[in-house]
């Protein structure tokens, strides 16, 4: 059985035809239109293209934002002008197969659970370290959506009281301290402080600001300033995972997003902070940590699989 998965991002829409084993048969990518009507048209055009060459059973669409319990309406999207948008109805009116709408982090987490780093466990939490911090929770083999459909927004848990302002309207959310953007902020702060930030300061003088990939390259080269920036971000994530463990008790944390390419350079300080933050550490089972395996394809693979499971 083939299905289509479409992952709507702030700058691009990635879509693919996915088989029962999570393999992508065909894939397309287009720029994300600014106009919401044009965006819906782009999703429909992509689906029709795939349907012309394949027998498609269902379509799953993943988007950043709050999705209602019926997986039909985008209640709020941070990067797209959708407010209570009946996206499922809009698409199904012009597509001859069932459509399911899913949060992008949930879709990515489900893909990792089914086909990636989470295979073989029943209880898993995924955290994606990108522009923000996305979250997905799988409990007893099922994606946990909560009473209103919008559970798992782990990046918007309050991490620092009266902390940095967040795009969600609150202050001190975890994603302000444990995301790719937070890594850039920490690197720029260290560059301004002198001392171990010499290489970062040189990079900032040349480029005006320090990008996430540039910090990652310096980490891999062993630069002490970049390693300190990563330690700050990893510590925040690990401390938060200690709290998530107390509430959700997962067997495994899967870390994805751009920062996750640093592998063990990231996971080592994450584990250290997790252990020091874990209630009852030393007398209780602990979770394992792993890097996500499906990288940029996780959202569309998970959306496609959930379309068949739920549609």
N, C-alpha and C positions, 0 to 999 in steps of 0.2 A: 504494500500500500504506500503510495507516494503522497506527500503533502507539501505545501508551500509554507516556508517560514520567512517573515519579513521583519527586519529590525530597523526601526526608525530612530535615527540619531539626530543630534542637533545640526550636523553638517552633511550627513550622508544617509541614504537608505540602502541597506544591504538585504538582498532577498535570495532565496535558493530553493531548489527542489530537494527534499530530504527523504531518504528511505527509512524503513523500519529500524535499521541499525544505527541511525544517526549519521549516515554518510550523505554528503552533498553531491547530488547528481549534476546539477547545473546551478550557476550562480551569476547574479547581476548586481551592479552597484550604480547608483545615480546620486546626484546632489540633492539635498533636501530643499524643496522649494520653501520660500518664506510664507507664501499665501497658503492658508489651511485647505482651501478648496483644491488648489494645485497639488498639494501634498496627497490628498485623497485620490486625485486623478493618477498620480504617480504610482501609488500602491495598486490601484486597479489595473493600470497599464502593465505593470510588472507581473501581476497575477495572470492576466490574459495571455501575456507572452509565454509564461510557463505552461499554461493550460493548453496552448496550441500544440505543444510537443510532448505533453505527458498527461496521463490520466490522473488527475488531482482529486483527492478525497476531501480535503479541507485546507483552510488557510489559517495560520496563526500569525498575529501581528503583535510585535513587542514594541512598547514605547515607554520612555521615562515618564513617570507620573503616577498618580493615584488612579487605580482601575477599580470599578465597583465590583461587588460580590458576584454579579451575574456575568462578569467578563464581557461587558457590552459597552460601557460608558467610561470615557476618560474624565474623571472628576476634576482633575487639575494636572496640568503638565508644565514643568518649570521652564522649558525652552521653546515651547510651541504654544500658540494662542488658543489652547483648548480649555474650555471651562464647561463641565457637564456636556461634553461632546458625545453624541450617540454614534460613535464610530462604527460599531458592529452593524447597526441598521443602515448607515450610509454605504458601507461597503457591500453588504449582502443585497442591497437593492440593485447592484450592478454586477455582482459576481454570483455565478450559479452553484456555489458550494458553500457549506457552512463556514463561518468566520468566528474566531475566538480572539479577544483582545487580552493581552497580558502585560504586566509590568516588565520592563526590560531586565531588571536585576533578577526577578523571579524566573524569567525565561532562561537566563544564563545559568543561574543556579541549578535549575532542573536539568539542563543539558549536562552539566558537570556531574550531577548525581546519577544520571542515566548512562552517560557514555564517556565520562571523563574521570577526573580525580576522585569522585565520590562513589564510584562503583563498588558494591560490596558492603556498604554501610547503610544503616536504616535511619540514622539521625545525623544531619549535616547542616552546617551553617556556611554560607558563602558570603564573602565580603569583597567587593570590587573597589580598588583604589584608583580611581580616575580623577576627573574634574571634581567629583564629590566622592562619597562612599555609598555604594549600593549594597543592599542586603537581601538575602534569600534564606528562608528557613525550611528545611525538610524534616518532618517529624514522623517517625514510624513509616517511612516510605512515601509520605504524602506531602505535597507542597502546602505549607501553612499560610493561609490568607487572612485569618481572623474573622471577626463578626461582620465587618463592613467591606472586606476584600482588600484592605490596604495594610495588612500586617507586614512585618519584615523590613520596615524603613529604619534599619539599624544605624545608618549614617546620621539620622536626625534624633538620636537619643541625646539628652543633655549631658555633655561631658564636662564642661566647665561652667559653673554658675556665673552669670553676668559676663560670659566670655565673648569671643568674636561674633559679630553679626553673621547670620546665615541667610541664604537665599530663600529659605522656607518661612522667614519672618521671625524666627526665634534667635536667641543668642547662645553661643557655647556648644553648638552641635558637634558631634564627633567628626563629621566630615571637614570641619574647619581645622582639625588637628591631625588627621590621619589620611589625607587624600594626596593625590598628585599635586594639587594646587598648594596644599599645606607644605609639601616637600619643597616646592619652589620658594614659598615664603620663608621657610627656615633657612634655605640656602642663601637667599638675599640678605637676611638678617645676619648670618654668619659672615658674609662678605663684607658687611659694613662694620663688623666688630674688630677686624684686624686679626692678628695671631694666626690661628689655623685656617682662617678664611682667605689666605693669600691667593690661591689658585681661583677660588670663586670670585674674588674681587677683580682679578685680571679678566676673567670671563665677562663679568658684568661691565667693566670699563669698555670692553670690545663690542659687546652686543647690546648694552643698555639694560638688559634684564637677563635672568638665568632661566633657561627652559628646563623642564623635567628631564628630557633625554640627555641634556648636557650634564645635569647632576648625576644621572645614572652612569654615564661614561666615566665621570670622575670617581664615583664609588668603586667601579670595577678596576680603576687604575690605582686604587688605594689612597686617594687624597683624603687627609684627615678632616678637612672642613666638610666635604660632601658626606663622609661617613658619619659625622656628627649630625648633619641635617637628617640623614636617614634614620639615625638612632632616635631622634626626637619623634619622628613620625611613627616609627615602628613601636616605640614605647607607648604612645597613645593608643595605637591599635591593640597591642597586647593587653594593656590595662582594661580596655573595653571588653576584650574577649573573656577576661576573667569574670566580668559581670554577666556577660551573655551565658557563660558556662553555668553560673549559679541559677539562671532562670530557665535555660533551654536544655542544658546538659547534653550537647551534641557529642558524638564520637569523633567528629572531624570538622575542622575549620579549613575551608578552601579559600585561598586568597587569589584574586584575579585583578585585572586592570593593568594599566601601563607600568605601575611601580613593581608589579609582581615579576617582571622580567629579571629583577635582581636576585631572584631565587633565594638561596640560603643566606646571602648578605642581608636580605630582608627578614627571613624567618627566624634567624638566630636571635636578634634582639626582640622580635615579637614574642617568641617563646619565653624568654627571660622575664619580660614584663608580665606576661600572662601568668606565669608561675607565682610571681610575687603578689599578684592581685587575686589569686584564686582562693576563695574561702575553703578552709580545711586542707590546704595543700600539704601533701605528705601522707594524708590519711584517706585519700579518695582517688578514684580513677581520674585520669586527665585525658584531654582530647589530643589527637594528633593534628598536625598542621601540614598542608600540602599546597603547592602552587597549581593553579588552574591549568588544564591541559588544552582546552579548545580555543583559547585566545579569542580572536575577534569574531569567530564563527559561533560562539556559544549562544548568543541571543537568538539568531535565526534558527539554529538547530533546536533549541528549547521551545521556541514558539511553535515550530512545526510539530514537535512531538506532543505538546500540550493541546494542540488543535485536534489531534486524533483522540487523545485521551479524554478530552472534555467536550469536544464538539458533537 
